[in-house]
Amino acid sequence: MKTEIGAYEAKTKLPELLRQVQAGKQFTITNRGRPIADLVPSSAQKSKDAAAAIDKFLAFIKENPVRAKVDVRALIEEGRE
């Protein structure tokens, strides 16, 4: 959820706002109570985070292989019934 902040306050507290945005928080900047801009984390950072999560997941799968024999087709058919 985005926190609303006035334009003047955003101007005076920009360094702190940027630290919070870097941590994942989102802000809507308002002017006289009307929303004018959103301050959100960069999509490039989200891509890096997603890539890191995928790498972590793949490492987990390598270290913890499935030990039981699983018939995927049977599970799919069972789910359809």
SULPEPE-V843821 format. One record per helix or strand. SS is the DSSP state (A for helix, B for strand). FROM is the first residue (numbers start at 1). TO is the last residue. If there is no record, write none. Layout:
ss->SS from->FROM to->TO
ss->SS from->FROM to->TO
//
This chain:
ss->B from->3 to->6
ss->A from->7 to->12
ss->A from->14 to->22
ss->B from->27 to->31
ss->B from->34 to->39
ss->A from->43 to->63
ss->A from->72 to->80
//
